[in-house]
Amino acid sequence: MACAFMASHRGQFLRCRPGAVGDNLGLAARMRTTSHPPAAGPLKKTPGIMKHFLRMLTQFFVFLYCKCLWRGLKFVARKFTGRCELQRICYNNKHGARRTLKIESSLKYSKNELLQSALSAHPDKVEKIIDDIMALKKINPDTNPQLGISLQASLLQIVGYRNLVAEVEKLRREPYDCDNAQHEDMLMKLWEELRPDTPLTGRISKQWCEIGFQGSDPKTDFRGMGLLGLYNLLYFAEHDKAAALQMLHDSLLPKHKSAQGSRSEANASECEPTNVDKAIGYSFAIVGINITDLAYSLLVSGALKTHLYNVAPEMATLLHLQQTFCYLMQEFHRFWIEEDPSDIMEFNRVRAKFHRRVVRQLRDPDAALCPRFSASDLHFVNL
């Protein structure tokens, strides 16, 4: 019965076979091209695989060093010198960023909870924590009096930096309130310092553009940095008035003639000059708020630790940050003139380049701004 079925359908199978074979060959060819990649495929993946392998190998050795070798070296160093790591740091490094940064790192990566908690201690508890650390390390304070003094100074710097970040953040988050008499008095004082011979016609006035605000109400310009921007501008105007007035004067000086002529007053922004003279390129108050943002980012990122640990004997305060702001304002002014941008549209590029330069300078553990009260005399030392 099977033979009869095969015989009766032989012709149909023979008629269909050539097409079926062709289809199968085509399908097989497609499967070969899709299922079997060319020989060069795995070779292209080799660099990526090797890169991943080397990264994993590096991480393994770093882990091995931190967990085993580093602790072993610390143990050998203590047995050889008779001193713990904190003693070696204090005795081998002068007071300042070099010592405090190493102490901060030692406490941060310690396995002991007491040492770790010292980084977040309240300033009033620092002295007791130092006594606890001395007891933990079995160090006699009578034979090592300088160690306690050095540890206390460095720990106060660490705690002070953390507290300063919190204080600055609070000011940055506090918005300018035109119903707050203190806020309004500070703003009026800023005008009087920068325009002592020109009375302000009203709280809402285009005169604010004369000192570099964008509109007739400076309140809107403080949205990004809050009261921190106003605090810094007023500090600069009050405590380094000559430099502030000189910068304001320079920012308003004509730089060159515009070949295109002036835009019509109807199309110009509220505070944009409509004559053919282009100023040096920026608005004083707006730049001050931008430099406040730059100083804030340096503080929060920890880049300012080298500077503040070198200039503040113990706890850094808002005063130290405001002096740093004064320095950055004048340095940016010089940098802007050196870069000679074509217009204000290049501000972000110049600012970013200036930021990178300051960060590079602060990577030196000996970097510090001279702790002068006048920003006119501030400069980096020991670089």
C-alpha positions, 0 to 999 in steps of 0.5 A: 500500500505504501508502494502504491502511494509512492508510485502514484505520487512519484510524478508529483514528487519529481515535479516538485523536487527541483523547486524544493531543492532550489528553495532549500539551497537558498535557505541553506545559503541564507542560514550560512550567512546569518548563523555563521559570522565571518572569521574576522568577527571574533577578532573585532571583539578581542580588544573589548574583551581584553580591555574588560579583562584588564579593568577587572584585573586592575580592580582585583589588585586594588582590592588586594592592596587595600584589604591585604597588602596595605594593612600588612604594610601598616602593621610592619610600619608600626612594628618597625617605627613603634608608631601608629599611622596617625602618629606617622602622619602627624610627625612627618607632615607639616600642619595644613592640607598635606597632614589633614588630608592624610588624616581624613583619609586614614579615618575614613578608611579605618575599620574602627567605628570610633575613628570613622565617627570622628569625621562627623563629630560635633566641634564641641566633642572633638577634644573628647574624641581625641582622648578616646583615640589616644586611649584606643591607640594606647598612646600616652598623652604625657609623652606625646603632647604634640600628637593630641594638639595636631590631631585636634587641629586637623580634626577641627579643620575636617569638621569645620569644612563639613559645617561650612558646606552645610552653611553655604548650602542653606544660604544657597537654598534661601530665596531672595524675599522682597518682603524681608527687610534684611534682604532689601537692606542688603540690596540697597547697600549693594547699590550704595557701595557700587553707585555712591554718587547716583541715587536710586530712583526706585526699587524697581528700576532699569538703573539696576542694569548699571551694575550688571543685573539683567532687568529692573528687579534684581530679585529674579537674578538671585534665583540660582544662588539664592542669598549666597550670591547677594552675600558675596557681591555685598562682601566684595563691594564693602571689603574690597571696594576699590577692586569692585569699582574698578571691575565694574568700570572696566566691564562698562568700557567700550571694547570695539565698534560693531560693524553691524551697527546697533539693533533697534531698541524695540528688539533689544533686551531690557538692559542691552546697550543700543549704541554701536559700542560693545562693552568689555563683554559681561555684566558685573552682577551676573558674573558675580553670581556665576563666580559664586556658583563656581566657588560653591561647586569647588567647595561641594566637590572638595577641591577647596579643601587644599586651600581652606586647610592651608589658610584656616588654622582650625575651622573654616568659616563663611569669611574664608569662602567670601575671601576666596570669592573675591580672589576668583572674581579678580582672577576671572576678570584678568582671565576674561581680558586675556582670552579676549572673547568676541562677545558674551556668547563665549562666556560659558566657554571661558568660564569652563576653561577658568574653572579647569585652571583653578581646579588644576591649581588646587590639586597641589596640596600646598596651594593656598590663597594668601589670607589677606583681608583685601582681595587685591593682594590675593594670589596663589603661593607655593605652587 
